[in-house]
Amino acid sequence: AVLLLSPVLCLYDIMMMRNSPSQCVSRKKMKVVKENASSDSQEVVAGAHRNLRDRILGSYSDLLYSFRWPVLLVSVSTIIASSFVSSTFKPPEKQPFPAPFRTTNPYEAHSKFVENLVAFPLQLATDPRWTVQAVFGVQPVDDQNLWDTDPNYIGSMAYDDDFDAANNQLYLLEFCDKIDKPTQDYRCVLQEFDSWLQMQSQSGSPDDQYIINCDSESSVPTESDTFDQCFIAFSELTNSSAVTFDYETSKVKTITIDTRIDSTLWSPTAEIDKDWRLTEEWSIAERSRAPEGANNFFISSMSFWYLDSFNNIVTSALEAIYIVVSCAALVILLSSRSLTLSLFSGISILYVLAAATASLAGLGWSLGIFEATLLAIVVGLGSDFIMHFAHAYSMIPGKANKRVRMKHAILHMGPSVLGSA
């Protein structure tokens, strides 16, 4: 809208002001203030004040101009107060993520109703922790083209060819003891594999899979040449989802180990962010100590995805503010050739944003995903209105005084802005 619609509207107004007919625009002839007009009483447009709407807006314009200095003082005070209040508009520090809708919304009420049902999962109600996993053998790949702007693309995953589980069995087994267990009775796939080998080696009638693939191994570590086929046989026997492998080469490709963090589904963003930073610091230190072939693991969790999405939305809203204000000021500067008008237009856009944010903070709202999206929409609407007023103010040719220009802007853009608002 800023880069396309506003210049088009400027061209439209120029065509409306010309006396020569246009094949593209149907219009009626307008009478504009003469170049040397300076009288406050001179008409801005032929037929002005003809209807009730114009008379009301004309009276409002005269009143506003008469009290312009008190209005300026009040506006500056409001900008300062709104900026101060809007600075308190942050994500909740001691509460979970704000709900997408208010509690009176039917969707949110239904969600709360479902949570209170007896059928609501007991684990989620008693221990609502995020699923956290340490993953070996996988690396993220960002293979998106620079000019590909598909918003649904989130990257892809690829096998880590450097991962070598067979030669790092002891490290992987020790890794299971290093990390926090998600539950008291949890055992990682390496620990289960070690117990299975011990049980099968001491059994009088071991499983066929053990006899065929494990070469009488009794515990971890096994011979590196035997590990892959024996571990694959065990994972197939137990239907383990923590292991993936390549059938053709009989090689273990990935191993997943569950862990936990302190934050839960109901934790505020500050706690989730703290857990992410602690996890990331521990992962970096552990990877530096890990042997070659097992030092490219990473820890993943839906909580980290949710936190990253929330932070990206907030960042995108702030970037939208900077881009819109800059582009709006540039367009106004190029169209009006007035640095003062561009500066005050930018300040006005920031005021609209600060006032809207302060209103949300005053109503007791917290910064969430919907509120961040709202900021990007508000700054777009605010810039659109202000650019229309700035253009209407500057479109009168000649040396018309400020009172005439202000009345012209209010009479011509006031009804449209009020109607769209």
C-alpha positions in Angstrom: 0.0 0.0 0.0 2.8 2.4 0.9 4.8 1.9 -2.3 2.0 1.3 -4.8 -1.3 2.7 -3.7 -0.1 6.0 -2.4 1.6 7.1 -5.6 -1.4 6.0 -7.5 -3.7 8.1 -5.3 -1.3 11.1 -5.9 -1.6 10.7 -9.7 -5.4 10.3 -9.3 -5.6 13.6 -7.4 -3.5 15.4 -10.0 -5.8 14.1 -12.8 -8.8 15.3 -10.8 -7.3 18.8 -10.5 -6.5 19.2 -14.2 -9.0 20.9 -16.6 -8.2 18.5 -19.5 -10.5 15.4 -19.6 -9.2 12.0 -18.8 -10.2 8.7 -20.5 -9.4 6.7 -17.3 -11.0 8.8 -14.6 -14.6 10.1 -14.5 -14.6 13.3 -12.5 -16.1 16.7 -12.1 -14.3 19.9 -12.4 -12.8 21.3 -9.2 -11.9 24.8 -8.4 -8.6 25.1 -6.5 -7.2 28.0 -4.5 -5.3 30.4 -6.7 -1.6 30.6 -6.5 -1.6 33.9 -4.5 -4.5 33.0 -2.3 -3.9 33.7 1.4 -7.3 34.7 2.8 -8.7 32.5 5.5 -12.2 33.0 4.1 -11.4 31.9 0.5 -13.1 28.7 -0.6 -11.0 25.7 -1.0 -13.2 23.8 -3.3 -16.2 24.8 -5.3 -19.3 23.8 -3.4 -17.5 23.5 -0.1 -19.8 23.7 3.0 -22.7 22.8 0.8 -23.9 19.9 2.9 -24.1 19.2 6.6 -21.0 17.0 6.6 -18.8 19.7 5.1 -20.2 22.3 7.5 -19.4 20.1 10.5 -15.9 19.3 9.2 -15.4 23.0 8.3 -16.3 24.1 11.8 -14.1 21.4 13.3 -11.2 22.6 11.2 -11.7 26.3 12.3 -11.9 25.2 15.9 -8.9 23.0 15.7 -6.8 25.8 14.0 -7.9 28.3 16.7 -6.6 26.0 19.5 -3.7 24.6 17.6 -1.1 25.4 20.3 -3.0 23.8 23.2 -3.8 20.9 20.9 -0.1 20.6 20.1 0.8 20.6 23.8 -1.8 17.9 24.6 -0.6 15.8 21.6 3.0 16.0 22.8 2.0 15.1 26.3 -0.1 12.2 25.0 2.8 10.9 22.9 5.1 10.9 25.9 2.5 9.2 28.2 1.6 6.7 25.5 5.2 5.9 24.9 5.8 5.3 28.6 2.7 3.1 29.0 3.4 1.1 25.8 6.9 0.3 27.1 5.2 -1.9 29.7 3.5 -3.9 27.0 5.6 -7.1 27.2 5.0 -10.9 27.4 3.9 -12.0 30.8 6.8 -12.8 33.2 4.9 -15.0 35.7 2.1 -16.3 33.5 2.0 -18.6 30.5 1.6 -17.5 26.9 -1.5 -15.3 26.5 -4.5 -17.2 25.2 -5.3 -16.5 21.5 -8.8 -15.4 22.4 -10.5 -13.9 25.4 -12.3 -16.3 27.8 -15.7 -15.1 26.5 -14.8 -16.2 23.0 -16.7 -19.4 22.1 -13.5 -21.1 20.8 -11.5 -20.3 24.0 -14.5 -21.3 26.2 -14.6 -24.7 24.3 -10.9 -25.2 24.8 -11.2 -24.6 28.6 -14.2 -27.0 28.7 -12.2 -29.7 27.0 -9.3 -29.2 29.4 -11.6 -29.8 32.3 -13.1 -33.0 30.9 -12.4 -36.3 32.6 -11.1 -37.6 29.3 -8.3 -34.9 29.3 -5.0 -36.7 29.3 -3.9 -37.4 32.9 -0.2 -36.9 32.1 -0.9 -33.5 30.6 -3.0 -32.4 33.6 -0.6 -33.7 36.2 2.8 -33.2 34.5 2.4 -31.0 31.5 6.0 -31.0 30.3 7.2 -30.4 26.8 8.7 -33.3 24.9 12.5 -32.8 24.7 14.8 -35.0 22.7 18.5 -35.2 22.0 19.0 -36.3 18.4 22.2 -38.0 17.0 22.7 -38.5 13.3 20.6 -35.6 11.9 21.6 -32.2 10.7 19.3 -29.3 9.7 19.7 -28.1 6.1 18.6 -24.7 4.8 18.5 -25.3 1.1 15.9 -22.6 0.2 16.8 -20.3 -2.7 17.3 -16.7 -1.7 14.5 -15.6 -4.0 12.1 -18.4 -2.8 9.7 -16.7 -0.5 7.4 -19.7 0.3 6.2 -19.0 3.9 5.4 -22.7 4.4 9.0 -23.8 3.9 10.8 -24.4 7.2 13.9 -26.1 6.0 14.7 -29.8 5.8 16.6 -32.5 7.7 19.4 -34.6 6.3 21.3 -37.6 7.7 24.7 -36.8 9.3 27.2 -38.9 7.4 29.8 -38.3 10.1 27.6 -40.0 12.8 29.2 -43.3 13.9 27.3 -45.1 16.6 29.3 -48.3 16.4 32.6 -46.6 17.5 30.9 -44.4 20.1 28.8 -46.9 22.1 30.2 -46.1 25.5 29.8 -42.4 25.0 26.2 -42.8 23.9 25.5 -45.0 26.9 27.1 -42.5 29.3 25.2 -39.7 27.6 22.0 -41.4 28.7 23.2 -41.0 32.3 24.3 -37.4 31.9 21.0 -35.9 30.8 17.9 -35.5 33.0 15.4 -38.3 32.6 11.9 -37.3 31.5 10.4 -39.8 34.1 11.8 -41.9 37.0 11.5 -45.2 35.1 12.7 -44.0 31.7 15.6 -45.9 30.1 17.1 -44.7 26.8 17.4 -47.1 23.9 21.1 -47.8 24.5 20.4 -48.8 28.1 17.6 -51.1 27.0 19.9 -52.6 24.4 22.6 -53.2 27.0 20.1 -55.0 29.3 18.7 -57.0 26.4 22.2 -58.2 25.5 22.9 -59.3 29.0 19.6 -61.1 29.3 20.0 -62.9 25.9 23.5 -63.9 26.6 22.5 -65.6 29.9 19.3 -67.1 28.5 19.1 -70.8 27.7 16.8 -70.0 24.7 17.8 -66.6 23.3 15.8 -64.9 20.5 16.5 -65.9 16.9 17.4 -62.3 16.2 20.1 -62.4 18.8 21.5 -65.6 17.6 21.6 -64.5 13.9 22.9 -60.9 14.3 24.7 -60.4 17.6 27.5 -63.0 17.6 27.0 -63.9 21.3 27.7 -60.3 22.5 26.9 -60.0 26.2 26.9 -56.2 26.8 27.7 -52.7 25.4 30.2 -52.1 23.9 30.0 -54.8 21.2 32.4 -55.3 18.4 32.0 -52.4 15.9 31.4 -54.8 13.1 28.6 -56.4 15.0 26.9 -53.4 16.5 24.9 -52.1 13.6 23.2 -55.3 12.6 22.6 -56.4 16.3 21.2 -52.9 17.3 19.0 -52.9 14.2 17.7 -56.4 15.1 16.9 -55.2 18.6 15.1 -52.1 17.5 12.9 -54.1 15.1 12.2 -56.7 17.8 11.1 -54.0 20.3 9.5 -51.7 17.6 11.6 -48.8 18.9 10.9 -45.4 17.5 14.2 -44.0 18.8 16.3 -45.6 16.1 16.3 -45.2 12.3 18.5 -47.2 10.0 19.3 -48.0 6.4 18.2 -51.5 5.3 20.5 -51.7 2.3 23.7 -50.9 4.2 22.6 -52.2 7.6 23.8 -49.0 9.3 22.3 -47.1 12.2 21.4 -43.6 10.9 19.9 -41.8 13.9 19.4 -42.3 17.7 17.0 -40.3 19.7 17.2 -39.9 23.5 14.5 -38.3 25.5 15.2 -35.7 28.2 13.4 -33.0 30.1 13.4 -29.3 31.0 11.9 -27.5 34.0 9.4 -25.4 32.0 6.0 -26.8 31.2 3.1 -26.0 28.9 1.9 -23.4 31.3 5.2 -21.7 31.9 5.8 -18.0 30.9 8.0 -17.2 28.0 10.8 -16.0 30.3 11.1 -19.5 31.8 11.1 -21.2 28.5 13.7 -18.8 27.2 15.8 -19.5 30.3 15.6 -23.3 29.7 16.5 -22.8 26.0 19.6 -20.8 26.9 20.7 -23.3 29.5 20.1 -26.2 27.2 22.0 -24.5 24.3 25.0 -23.7 26.6 25.1 -27.3 27.9 24.9 -28.7 24.3 27.7 -26.5 23.1 30.0 -27.6 26.0 29.0 -31.2 25.6 29.6 -31.2 21.8 33.1 -29.9 22.4 33.9 -32.8 24.7 32.2 -35.5 22.6 34.4 -37.8 20.5 34.5 -37.6 16.7 31.4 -39.2 15.2 29.0 -38.2 18.0 29.7 -34.5 18.4 27.0 -33.2 16.1 23.9 -33.9 18.2 21.3 -31.3 19.0 18.4 -31.0 21.4 14.9 -30.2 20.1 11.6 -29.4 21.7 8.2 -28.1 20.7 8.6 -25.5 23.4 11.7 -24.1 21.6 9.7 -24.1 18.4 6.9 -22.2 20.0 9.3 -19.7 21.6 11.1 -19.2 18.3 7.9 -18.6 16.5 6.7 -16.1 19.1 10.1 -14.2 19.0 10.0 -14.1 15.2 6.5 -12.7 15.1 7.4 -10.0 17.6 10.6 -9.2 15.6 8.7 -9.1 12.3 6.2 -6.7 13.9 9.0 -4.3 14.9 10.6 -4.6 11.5 7.3 -3.8 9.9 7.1 -0.7 12.0 10.6 0.5 10.9 9.9 -0.3 7.2 6.4 1.3 7.1 7.5 4.5 8.9 10.6 4.8 6.7 8.8 4.2 3.4 5.9 6.5 4.4 8.3 9.3 5.2 10.1 8.8 2.0 7.0 8.8 -0.2 5.7 11.9 1.6 9.1 13.6 1.1 9.1 12.8 -2.6 5.5 13.8 -3.2 5.4 16.9 -1.0 9.1 17.9 -1.1 8.8 19.1 2.4 11.1 17.7 5.1 9.0 19.2 7.8 5.8 17.5 6.6 7.7 14.2 6.3 9.1 14.5 9.8 5.7 15.2 11.4 4.0 12.5 9.4 6.5 10.0 10.8 5.9 11.2 14.3 2.2 10.9 13.8 2.5 7.3 12.6 4.6 6.5 15.7 2.0 8.2 17.8 -0.8 6.0 16.4 1.2 2.9 17.2 2.1 4.1 20.7 -1.5 5.0 21.4 -2.8 1.7 20.3 -0.2 -0.2 22.2 -0.8 1.9 25.3 -4.5 1.2 25.0 -3.9 -2.6 25.0 -1.5 -2.3 28.0 -4.1 -0.2 29.8 -6.8 -2.8 29.2 -4.5 -5.4 30.9 -3.5 -7.3 27.8 -0.1 -8.9 27.5 2.0 -9.3 24.4 1.2 -12.5 22.6 1.1 -13.8 19.1 -2.2 -12.1 18.2 -1.1 -8.8 19.8 2.1 -8.8 17.8 0.3 -9.4 14.6 -2.1 -6.6 15.5 0.9 -4.2 15.8 1.9 -4.8 12.2 -1.7 -4.2 11.1 -2.1 -1.0 13.1 1.1 0.6 11.8 -0.1 -0.1 8.2 -3.5 1.5 8.8 -2.0 4.4 10.6 0.4 5.2 7.9 -2.3 4.9 5.2 -4.5 7.5 6.9 -1.7 9.9 7.7 -0.3 9.7 4.2 -3.7 10.6 2.8 -3.9 13.7 5.1 -0.3 14.7 4.3 -0.9 14.5 0.6 -4.2 16.4 0.8 -2.4 19.1 2.9 0.3 19.5 0.3 -1.6 19.1 -3.0 -2.9 22.8 -3.1 -0.6 24.7 -5.5 0.7 28.1 -4.8 1.2 29.9 -1.5 -2.0 29.0 0.4 -1.6 29.5 4.1 -1.7 26.7 6.7 -5.3 27.3 7.7 -6.6 26.8 4.2 -4.4 23.7 3.6 -5.6 22.2 6.9 -9.3 22.8 6.0 -8.7 21.3 2.6 -7.1 18.2 4.0 -9.9 17.7 6.6 -12.7 18.3 4.1 -11.3 16.0 1.4 -9.8 13.2 3.5 -11.8 13.4 6.7 -14.9 11.6 5.4 -12.8 8.8 3.9 -10.7 8.3 6.9 -13.7 8.4 9.3 -15.5 5.9 7.1 -12.7 3.5 6.9 -12.0 3.7 10.6 
